[in-house]
């Protein structure tokens, strides 16, 4: 079980230090659940330092929210996966719906980025999910199948790739699919991903308005191996509450 936090474009140095200290103080609540936090790129190295200072090394990993497909070059504003690896990060999120929507990233772009993550010997968290219109139109499974087949990198295994299912319409809205819908989506994802990787050992996370109050029932569903948490990961109390519910 893994609870990963995506801070998106939020936080500062004070928040980093406070978060690490508060997680360390309540770490027993998480039991054996794995913890990962992905702050904005400029805060990744300070977070790594705060994690070490708080005694959380080996207990909470640090990742970043995106990378470029190339290892270096004239790509102003971008960060290479190798840079994240050199800093000490363990995971990189690719294909988040906000990247797909705001930056026009398609499956081929996401796949190239995921391959860069593997090239840097890190773990790729590949995000997929349908829009509200696609769900209403009954094409959820077709959309998820296409994104999995188009976004999973060559060389993907259950050890170097994680899939995060985030219904686009549930991200930051307070709305969540029914438990049956989440269970069915995860089962479908596992079936299609099984064309490429060992489906039994593949981690599939659920994301989309996960909070302490609903985490227990969601994380208890068959086929759900953890969560990719947005806003609720900004507060250590909420982050730990989700991990505690999943433990």
LOMI-359329 format. One record per atom (N, C-alpha, C, O): atom name; x, y, z. Coordinates in pm, whole numbers. Atoms other than C-alpha are relative to their C-alpha. Example, Ala and Ser with C-alpha at 12.3 -4.5 7.8 and 13.67 -1.06 7.14 Angstrom:
    a       xx       yy       zz
    N       89     -119        0
   CA     1230     -450      780
    C       90      120        0
    O      194      118       66
    N      -82     -119       -6
   CA     1367     -106      714
    C      -77      109       73
    O      -26      220       90
//
This chain:
    a       xx       yy       zz
    N       85     -119        0
   CA        0        0        0
    C       89      125        0
    O      183      134       78
    N      -77     -124       11
   CA      135      343      -99
    C      -95      119        0
    O     -193      122      -73
    N       72     -127        2
   CA        0      687      -17
    C       97      105      -50
    O      195      137       17
    N      -86     -100       62
   CA      156      945     -248
    C      -70      135        0
    O     -188      144      -35
    N       56     -134       -4
   CA      101     1317     -205
    C       52       85     -114
    O      173       92     -137
    N      -35      -91      109
   CA       99     1557     -500
    C      -35      142       44
    O     -152      180       47
    N       23     -136      -49
   CA      143     1912     -374
    C      -40       96     -112
    O      -85      207      -85
    N       26      -88      115
   CA       95     2054     -725
    C       82      129       17
    O      195      121       63
    N      -79     -123      -12
   CA      204     2422     -731
    C      -34       72      130
    O      -87      183      131
    N       27      -53     -133
   CA      177     2480     -358
    C      120      -27       90
    O      200     -116       65
    N     -103       23     -101
   CA      411     2509      -61
    C      114      100       -6
    O      131      172     -104
    N     -121      -82      -10
   CA      722     2694       52
    C       95      -68       97
    O       64     -176      148
    N     -100       65      -84
   CA     1031     2622      260
    C      -53      -26      142
    O      -25     -130      201
    N       57       21     -133
   CA      845     2670      588
    C      -95     -118        1
    O      -94     -199       94
    N       95      111        8
   CA      572     2430      476
    C       72     -133      -10
    O       28     -231       49
    N      -78      123       14
   CA      833     2170      380
    C       51      -47      136
    O       34     -163      172
    N      -57       36     -131
   CA     1001     2178      722
    C     -110      -42       97
    O      -96     -142      168
    N      110       31      -91
   CA      672     2181      912
    C      -62     -134      -33
    O      -91     -214       56
    N       61      125       43
   CA      529     1896      707
    C       85     -120       42
    O       33     -216       98
    N      -88      112      -34
   CA      830     1669      756
    C        3      -25      151
    O       -2     -140      195
    N       -3       16     -145
   CA      843     1735     1130
    C     -130      -60       52
    O     -128     -145      141
    N      129       50      -47
   CA      471     1669     1174
    C      -23     -144      -43
    O      -81     -223       33
    N       11      139       43
   CA      483     1349      968
    C       86      -88       91
    O       43     -196      131
    N      -88       78      -87
   CA      777     1229     1177
    C      -62      -21      137
    O      -49     -129      196
    N       61       11     -132
   CA      586     1299     1497
    C     -114     -100        3
    O     -142     -160      106
    N      115       91        3
   CA      290     1089     1382
    C       20     -122      -87
    O      -77     -187     -125
    N      -29      104       98
   CA      464      830     1166
    C      -56     -136       40
    O      -89     -217      -47
    N       52      130      -44
   CA      344      538     1378
    C     -143      -23      -48
    O     -186     -138      -61
    N      139       14       46
   CA       -9      607     1257
    C       -8      -66     -136
    O     -109     -127     -171
    N        1       54      136
   CA       90      498      907
    C       27     -149       -5
    O       10     -211     -110
    N      -28      143        0
   CA      187      147     1013
    C      102      -36     -105
    O      207       28     -115
    N      -92       46      104
   CA      351      -35      724
    C      -29       63     -136
    O       33       25     -235
    N       35      -64      126
   CA      195      188      457
    C      117       85      -50
    O      176      160       27
    N     -105      -81       59
   CA      451      342      219
    C      -47      143      -20
    O     -163      167      -52
    N       33     -142       14
   CA      462      721      204
    C       91       64     -104
    O      211       34     -109
    N      -75      -73      102
   CA      572      945      -82
    C      -58      139      -11
    O     -180      156      -11
    N       49     -136       17
   CA      551     1321     -119
    C       68       62     -121
    O      190       52     -137
    N      -51      -60      123
   CA      590     1507     -449
    C      -30      150        2
    O     -138      191      -41
    N       20     -144       -2
   CA      633     1882     -396
    C       37       61     -135
    O       84      -11     -223
    N      -50      -64      121
   CA      701     2138     -670
    C      151      -21      -14
    O      220      -40       85
    N     -139       35       27
   CA     1040     2086     -834
    C      101       75       85
    O      196       14      134
    N      -96      -78      -77
   CA     1220     2369     -652
    C        2      -41      147
    O       99      -12      218
    N        8       39     -141
   CA     1109     2224     -318
    C       39     -145       23
    O       39     -192      137
    N      -33      141      -17
   CA     1215     1865     -385
    C      126      -18       84
    O      128     -100      176
    N     -124       17      -75
   CA     1570     1906     -256
    C      -16       46      146
    O       30      -24      236
    N       27      -34     -139
   CA     1464     2102       55
    C      -84     -106       72
    O      -62     -132      190
    N       81      105      -62
   CA     1205     1830      119
    C       87     -120       34
    O       72     -180      141
    N      -92      111      -30
   CA     1475     1563       93
    C       82       30      124
    O      102      -57      208
    N      -76      -38     -120
   CA     1679     1755      349
    C      -84       -4      125
    O      -38      -47      231
    N       90        0     -115
   CA     1380     1798      578
    C      -35     -142       41
    O      -46     -171      160
    N       29      140      -28
   CA     1297     1427      550
    C      116      -65       76
    O       96     -138      172
    N     -119       56      -67
   CA     1654     1336      647
    C       12       54      142
    O       39      -21      235
    N      -13      -62     -132
   CA     1660     1582      936
    C     -105      -52       97
    O      -79      -64      217
    N      109       49      -85
   CA     1328     1450     1067
    C       10     -149       28
    O      -72     -205      100
    N      -18      144      -23
   CA     1457     1091     1060
    C      -96      -86      -78
    O     -129     -197      -36
    N       99       73       79
   CA     1215      983      787
    C       61      -74     -120
    O      -13     -133     -199
    N      -63       70      112
   CA     1469      842      541
    C      -33     -150        8
    O      -22     -211      115
    N       41      139        2
   CA     1357      497      436
    C     -145      -19       40
    O     -199     -130       30
    N      141        8      -42
   CA     1007      577      563
    C      -91       83      -88
    O     -206       47     -111
    N       76      -84       92
   CA      891      856      333
    C       89       45     -114
    O      190      112      -92
    N      -76      -39      116
   CA     1020      901      -19
    C      -41      137      -51
    O     -145      191      -13
    N       28     -130       62
   CA     1034     1222     -220
    C        7      -17     -152
    O      102      -76     -204
    N        2        6      146
   CA      940     1251     -586
    C      -27      137      -59
    O      -41      235       14
    N       34     -124       68
   CA      871     1518     -845
    C     -122      -24      -89
    O     -163     -138     -111
    N      130        6       65
   CA      562     1597    -1049
    C        5      -13     -152
    O      -99      -30     -217
    N      -10        7      145
   CA      696     1585    -1404
    C      147       -5      -38
    O      233       21       45
    N     -137       -7       51
   CA     1008     1553    -1619
    C       -6       16     -151
    O     -112       -1     -212
    N      -11       -5      145
   CA     1126     1606    -1975
    C       43     -136      -50
    O      102     -215       24
    N      -38      130       56
   CA     1177     1311    -2205
    C      149      -11      -26
    O      204     -121      -31
    N     -143        2       30
   CA     1536     1413    -2279
    C       83        7      128
    O       37       56      231
    N      -90       -2     -115
   CA     1832     1373    -2044
    C       64      136       19
    O      106      170      130
    N      -58     -134       -7
   CA     1962     1723    -2125
    C      -35       72     -130
    O      -92       13     -221
    N       21      -71      124
   CA     1942     1994    -2386
    C      -63      137       17
    O      -80      186      128
    N       56     -135        1
   CA     1788     2326    -2483
    C     -151       -5       25
    O     -232       11      -66
    N      141       15      -37
   CA     1461     2282    -2295
    C      -26       90      122
    O      -42       42      234
    N       13      -98     -107
   CA     1417     2599    -2092
    C     -123      -28       87
    O     -233      -48       37
    N      108       20      -95
   CA     1209     2550    -1780
    C      -29     -143       34
    O     -110     -170      124
    N       27      141      -25
   CA     1217     2171    -1791
    C      106      -62       90
    O      213       -6      111
    N      -90       74      -88
   CA     1380     1917    -1562
    C       13     -143      -52
    O      -87     -206      -86
    N      -24      137       46
   CA     1539     1587    -1664
    C      -20      -99      114
    O        1      -66      231
    N       17      104     -101
   CA     1461     1264    -1484
    C      132      -28       71
    O      134      -58      190
    N     -132       23      -61
   CA     1835     1223    -1427
    C       31      102      108
    O       99       70      206
    N      -21     -102     -103
   CA     1838     1549    -1231
    C      -74      -37      127
    O      -23      -20      238
    N       77       43     -117
   CA     1565     1418    -1004
    C       69     -116       70
    O       74     -122      193
    N      -71      114      -58
   CA     1759     1096     -955
    C      125       46       74
    O      154       -2      183
    N     -123      -50      -60
   CA     2081     1285     -881
    C      -28       70      133
    O       54       67      225
    N       37      -70     -123
   CA     1900     1490     -617
    C      -38      -97      111
    O      -34      -62      229
    N       40       98     -100
   CA     1784     1171     -444
    C     -146      -37       -2
    O     -194     -107       87
    N      142       34       11
   CA     1424     1147     -559
    C      -17     -146      -44
    O       75     -206     -100
    N       25      141       29
   CA     1266      804     -605
    C     -109      -22     -105
    O     -108     -125     -173
    N      114       15       89
   CA      951      861     -814
    C      -21      129      -81
    O       18      237      -39
    N       42     -116       80
   CA      826     1090    -1092
    C     -141      -26      -51
    O     -170     -132     -108
    N      136        8       53
   CA      461     1152    -1175
    C        3       46     -146
    O       63      149     -179
    N       12      -41      140
   CA      388     1163    -1549
    C     -145      -18      -45
    O     -215     -108        2
    N      133       16       59
   CA       67     1215    -1744
    C     -115       44       86
    O     -229        7       59
    N      111      -48      -80
   CA     -134     1386    -1473
    C      -98       75      -89
    O      -57      141     -185
    N      103      -59       87
   CA     -462     1511    -1619
    C       21      150      -18
    O      -13      206     -122
    N      -25     -144       13
   CA     -359     1870    -1549
    C      112       27      -99
    O      110      131     -166
    N     -102      -11      104
   CA      -48     1818    -1764
    C      -61      -31     -137
    O      -31       37     -236
    N       63       35      128
   CA     -255     1651    -2033
    C      -89      114      -50
    O      -88      146     -169
    N       95     -105       39
   CA     -514     1932    -2031
    C       69      135      -20
    O       47      202     -121
    N      -58     -134        3
   CA     -303     2241    -1957
    C      118       12      -96
    O      147      121     -146
    N     -121       -4       84
   CA        4     2145    -2162
    C      -13      -85     -126
    O       84     -103     -199
    N       25       74      123
   CA     -152     1934    -2436
    C       78     -129      -12
    O      108     -173     -123
    N      -78      124        5
   CA       36     1619    -2341
    C      -90     -117      -41
    O     -193     -142       21
    N       75      117       44
   CA      -88     1313    -2531
    C       68     -127       51
    O      171     -120      119
    N      -55      127      -50
   CA      -22      946    -2464
    C      145      -20      -43
    O      225      -71       35
    N     -136       19       50
   CA      293      945    -2678
    C       99       83       82
    O      209       37      113
    N      -86      -85      -83
   CA      439     1235    -2478
    C       17      -60      138
    O      128      -62      193
    N       -6       61     -133
   CA      352     1066    -2150
    C       89     -124       -3
    O      168     -146       89
    N      -83      119       13
   CA      511      742    -2269
    C      147       36       -8
    O      229      -28       57
    N     -140      -42       12
   CA      832      922    -2367
    C       55       47      134
    O      170       20      168
    N      -43      -45     -132
   CA      849     1085    -2025
    C       17     -118       94
    O      113     -124      171
    N       -9      118      -85
   CA      782      755    -1851
    C      126      -81      -33
    O      190     -136       56
    N     -123       70       39
   CA     1064      597    -2050
    C      123       71       53
    O      222        7       87
    N     -110      -76      -60
   CA     1290      877    -1929
    C       15      -31      148
    O      126      -40      201
    N       -4       36     -142
   CA     1195      793    -1572
    C       70     -134       19
    O      154     -150      108
    N      -63      132       -9
   CA     1293      431    -1628
    C      148        8      -35
    O      231      -60       26
    N     -141      -19       38
   CA     1615      543    -1799
    C       82       51      118
    O      199       15      133
    N      -68      -54     -119
   CA     1703      730    -1478
    C       -8      -95      119
    O       37      -62      228
    N       13      102     -103
   CA     1624      415    -1278
    C      -86       45      118
    O      -58       12      233
    N       98      -40     -100
   CA     1336      576    -1092
    C     -132      -69      -31
    O     -143     -141     -130
    N      132       61       18
   CA      973      468    -1056
    C      -94      103      -60
    O     -108      214       -9
    N       96      -88       66
   CA      717      621    -1291
    C     -140      -24       55
    O     -187     -138       63
    N      142        6      -37
   CA      369      699    -1161
    C      -77       54     -121
    O      -81      175     -143
    N       67      -37      125
   CA      165      700    -1483
    C     -148       23       28
    O     -220      -68       71
    N      138      -37      -31
   CA     -166      883    -1447
    C      -92      -20     -120
    O      -57       13     -233
    N      103       17      102
   CA     -478      793    -1642
    C     -135       37       62
    O     -149       40      185
    N      133      -29      -53
   CA     -844      886    -1611
    C      -90       61     -105
    O      -44      125     -199
    N       99      -47       97
   CA    -1162      973    -1795
    C      -62      132       45
    O      -63      164      164
    N       73     -122      -31
   CA    -1347     1304    -1815
    C     -144      -33       36
    O     -189     -147       19
    N      141       22      -34
   CA    -1704     1348    -1695
    C      -81      -34     -125
    O     -170     -119     -120
    N       72       27      124
   CA    -1827     1353    -2056
    C       24     -143      -47
    O      -67     -209      -96
    N      -32      136       42
   CA    -1648     1027    -2129
    C      -71     -103       89
    O     -117     -206       41
    N       73       92      -88
   CA    -1799      861    -1824
    C     -149       -1      -33
    O     -210     -108      -41
    N      142       -7       34
   CA    -2146      985    -1911
    C      -29      -67     -134
    O     -137     -121     -157
    N       17       61      131
   CA    -2093      861    -2264
    C       26     -148       -2
    O       14     -212     -107
    N      -21      143       -9
   CA    -2010      512    -2141
    C      130      -49      -60
    O      143     -167      -93
    N     -125       39       64
   CA    -1657      514    -2281
    C      118       -9       97
    O      234      -12       55
    N     -107        1     -100
   CA    -1461      499    -1954
    C      102     -111      -28
    O      222      -84      -33
    N      -93      111       19
   CA    -1311      155    -2018
    C       82       15     -128
    O      201      -16     -130
    N      -72      -21      125
   CA    -1220      239    -2376
    C      107      108       16
    O      218       94      -35
    N      -96     -107      -24
   CA    -1051      561    -2265
    C      118      -51       83
    O      234      -25       49
    N     -106       51      -86
   CA     -857      387    -1989
    C       89      -99      -76
    O      211      -97      -61
    N      -77       97       79
   CA     -752      106    -2224
    C       97       73      -93
    O      214       36     -103
    N      -85      -75       93
   CA     -620      357    -2478
    C      114       70       71
    O      226       71       21
    N     -104      -70      -74
   CA     -430      555    -2217
    C      106      -96       52
    O      225      -66       50
    N      -96       99      -49
   CA     -271      244    -2068
    C       91      -48     -113
    O      213      -48     -100
    N      -78       54      113
   CA     -162      103    -2403
    C       88      107      -62
    O      196       77     -112
    N      -78     -107       61
   CA      -41      442    -2522
    C      100       66       90
    O      194      128       42
    N      -84      -74      -94
   CA      126      569    -2205
    C      103      -84       74
    O      207      -32      114
    N      -98       83      -71
   CA      299      273    -2042
    C      128       -9      -82
    O      123      -30     -203
    N     -127       -2       74
   CA      668      283    -2134
    C       47     -138      -40
    O       10     -238       22
    N      -69      124       33
   CA      866       16    -2311
    C       91      -35      118
    O      157       52      174
    N      -81       42     -115
   CA     1041     -186    -2042
    C      -73       12      132
    O      -13       -6      238
    N       78      -13     -124
   CA      760     -130    -1792
    C       -9     -134       72
    O      -28     -238       10
    N       22      116      -86
   CA      742     -375    -1503
    C      -80       46      120
    O     -101      166      139
    N       73      -37     -121
   CA      546     -387    -1182
    C       93       59      105
    O       47      111      207
    N      -96      -56      -94
   CA      867     -279    -1007
    C       35      144      -34
    O       69      222       55
    N      -42     -136       36
   CA      937       38    -1206
    C     -115       89      -46
    O      -92      205      -80
    N      116      -81       39
   CA      585      156    -1292
    C     -116      -21       96
    O     -143     -132      142
    N      124        0      -78
   CA      278      243    -1090
    C     -104       72      -86
    O      -72      171     -151
    N      108      -70       69
   CA      -56      337    -1245
    C      -87       70      103
    O     -127       11      204
    N       91      -76      -86
   CA     -263      610    -1082
    C     -127       30      -79
    O     -123      100     -180
    N      129      -26       64
   CA     -631      612    -1177
    C      -65      120       68
    O      -99      114      186
    N       62     -120      -52
   CA     -774      960    -1133
    C     -110       47      -97
    O      -79      108     -199
    N      108      -55       84
   CA    -1117     1033    -1283
    C       15      152       -3
    O       13      217      101
    N      -29     -143       13
   CA    -1060     1384    -1417
    C     -104       84       72
    O      -71      185      133
    N      110      -77      -58
   CA    -1399     1504    -1294
    C       -3       -7      153
    O      -78       68      216
    N       -1       13     -145
   CA    -1320     1397     -937
    C      118       70       65
    O      126       78      188
    N     -121      -62      -55
   CA     -989     1581     -898
    C      -32      139       52
    O      -67      229      -24
    N       20     -130      -63
   CA    -1027     1865     -651
    C     -142       49        5
    O     -166      165       38
    N      140      -44        4
   CA    -1405     1873     -683
    C      -79      -42      123
    O     -189        9      147
    N       74       55     -113
   CA    -1504     1682     -370
    C      -89     -115      -40
    O     -148     -181       45
    N       82      111       48
   CA    -1686     1430     -589
    C       87     -123      -20
    O      202     -114      -62
    N      -70      126       25
   CA    -1585     1066     -604
    C      -96      -97      -68
    O     -217      -90      -48
    N       85      103       58
   CA    -1711      774     -811
    C      -55      -89      111
    O       -8      -83      225
    N       48       97      -98
   CA    -1912      507     -634
    C      109     -102       25
    O      201     -118      -55
    N      -99      103      -30
   CA    -1715      232     -467
    C        1     -109     -107
    O      106     -160     -142
    N        8      100      107
   CA    -1839      -10     -731
    C       71       49     -125
    O      140      -28     -192
    N      -65      -57      118
   CA    -1718      224    -1006
    C      153       -4       15
    O      224      -37      -80
    N     -144        2      -25
   CA    -1373      251     -847
    C       53     -143      -12
    O      155     -168      -76
    N      -41      141        5
   CA    -1350     -127     -802
    C        3      -50     -144
    O       98     -116     -185
    N        9       47      138
   CA    -1460     -191    -1160
    C      111       61      -86
    O      170       -8     -169
    N     -104      -66       79
   CA    -1217       64    -1304
    C      137      -61       30
    O      216      -83      -62
    N     -130       59      -37
   CA     -923      -83    -1112
    C       13     -141      -57
    O      121     -181     -100
    N       -4      136       57
   CA    -1015     -434    -1226
    C       28        7     -149
    O      105      -73     -202
    N      -22      -15      143
   CA    -1026     -316    -1587
    C      144       43      -28
    O      209      -10     -119
    N     -138      -47       17
   CA     -695     -132    -1554
    C       98     -115       18
    O      192     -130      -59
    N      -90      113      -27
   CA     -530     -440    -1407
    C       -3     -100     -116
    O      100     -156     -154
    N       12       93      112
   CA     -663     -654    -1692
    C       78       49     -121
    O      153      -27     -182
    N      -67      -53      119
   CA     -536     -424    -1967
    C      150       15       24
    O      230      -16      -64
    N     -143      -13      -30
   CA     -205     -348    -1796
    C       69     -135       -1
    O      189     -144      -26
    N      -55      135        0
   CA     -158     -723    -1768
    C       50      -46     -135
    O      120     -147     -145
    N      -56       29      133
   CA      -87     -725    -2140
    C      149       31       -4
    O      222      -22      -88
    N     -138      -48        5
   CA      245     -559    -2057
    C       82      -35      124
    O      203      -54      115
    N      -72       21     -126
   CA      333     -624    -1692
    C      -67     -110       80
    O     -175     -157       44
    N       58       97      -92
   CA      273     -872    -1411
    C     -113       68       77
    O      -88      142      172
    N      114      -72      -56
   CA      -75     -755    -1320
    C      -20      -27      148
    O      -66       60      221
    N       24       37     -139
   CA      -86     -938     -988
    C       81       86       96
    O       34      117      206
    N      -86      -77      -90
   CA      202     -735     -843
    C        2      150      -33
    O       70      226       34
    N        4     -141       39
   CA      126     -403    -1018
    C      -76       82      104
    O     -184       43      148
    N       68      -91      -90
   CA       38     -117     -785
    C      -88       96      -80
    O      -40      163     -172
    N       92      -93       62
   CA     -270       78     -893
    C      -58       89      110
    O     -127       41      200
    N       46      -96     -100
   CA     -345      391     -692
    C     -129       67      -48
    O     -153       81     -167
    N      119      -79       34
   CA     -675      576     -678
    C       23      144       44
    O       76      169      152
    N       -8     -141      -36
   CA     -683      955     -683
    C     -126       72      -44
    O     -192       32     -139
    N      118      -79       33
   CA     -959     1212     -689
    C      -82       27      124
    O     -171      -50      159
    N       73      -40     -122
   CA    -1084     1392     -374
    C        9     -106      110
    O      -88     -131      181
    N      -23       91     -113
   CA     -934     1134     -137
    C       28       83      124
    O      108      176      121
    N      -20      -71     -126
   CA     -951     1253      222
    C      -13     -100      115
    O      -58     -212       92
    N        7       97     -111
   CA     -934     1093      570
    C     -137      -63       17
    O     -147     -179       56
    N      134       51      -23
   CA    -1311     1055      582
    C      -44     -109      -96
    O     -131     -189      -62
    N       41      104       96
   CA    -1339      838      269
    C      112      -97      -34
    O       92     -192     -110
    N     -116       82       38
   CA     -992      683      252
    C      -16     -146       41
    O       25     -235      -34
    N       10      137      -49
   CA    -1075      375      458
    C      -80      -89      -93
    O      -37     -200     -125
    N       83       84       87
   CA    -1353      250      234
    C       58      -12     -139
    O       44     -116     -203
    N      -61        8      133
   CA    -1167      335      -86
    C      122      -91        3
    O      136     -178      -84
    N     -123       80       -7
   CA     -836      182       21
    C      -29     -146       35
    O       54     -234       15
    N       37      136      -33
   CA    -1022     -125      143
    C      -56      -79     -117
    O      -83     -198     -105
    N       56       69      117
   CA    -1151     -206     -205
    C      101      -96      -62
    O      221      -69      -63
    N      -87       94       71
   CA    -1012     -506     -388
    C       60       68     -122
    O      -12      131     -200
    N      -68      -57      116
   CA     -755     -395     -643
    C       51      140       18
    O      120      191      -71
    N      -52     -134      -28
   CA     -683      -56     -485
    C      122      -15       90
    O      113      -68      200
    N     -128       21      -69
   CA     -319      -45     -374
    C       54      126       65
    O      172      132      102
    N      -44     -123      -62
   CA     -306      305     -234
    C      -66      119      -67
    O     -162      104     -143
    N       62     -120       53
   CA     -382      664     -323
    C      101      102      -47
    O      211      112        7
    N      -74     -119       41
   CA     -247      962     -513
    C      -85      118       46
    O     -193      144       -9
    N       80      -98      -73
   CA     -363     1248     -295
    C       45      141      -36
    O      164      170      -36
    N      -31     -138       33
   CA     -382     1614     -394
    C       -7       91      120
    O       83       92      204
    N       11     -101     -105
   CA     -507     1884     -160
    C       17      -51      141
    O       74       18      225
    N       -9       55     -135
   CA     -529     1657      144
    C      143      -34       39
    O      169      -63      156
    N     -139       31      -35
   CA     -154     1594      123
    C       76      123       45
    O      191      112       88
    N      -69     -123      -41
   CA      -70     1957      201
    C        7       14      151
    O       92       86      203
    N        1       -3     -146
   CA     -153     1906      568
    C       41     -136       52
    O      -20     -238       18
    N      -51      127      -52
   CA       42     1641      755
    C     -108      -79       72
    O     -112     -202       63
    N      106       69      -74
   CA     -260     1561      973
    C      -92      -77      -95
    O     -128     -191      -67
    N       86       65       97
   CA     -476     1482      670
    C       75     -113      -72
    O       21     -222      -93
    N      -81      100       69
   CA     -196     1295      492
    C       17     -124       87
    O        1     -237       40
    N      -14      111      -92
   CA     -133     1081      799
    C     -135      -68       26
    O     -141     -189       46
    N      132       59      -20
   CA     -507     1034      844
    C      -38      -95     -112
    O     -100     -198      -87
    N       25       90      113
   CA     -532      883      496
    C       85     -124       12
    O       37     -235      -11
    N      -89      116      -17
   CA     -231      661      560
    C      -50      -91      111
    O      -45     -213      100
    N       53       79     -113
   CA     -381      552      892
    C     -122      -81      -42
    O     -139     -196       -2
    N      120       70       48
   CA     -708      463      720
    C       36     -116      -92
    O      -36     -215      -99
    N      -43      105       94
   CA     -516      256      465
    C       79     -111       69
    O       95     -219       12
    N      -89       96      -69
   CA     -300       76      722
    C      -75     -128       41
    O      -15     -218      100
//
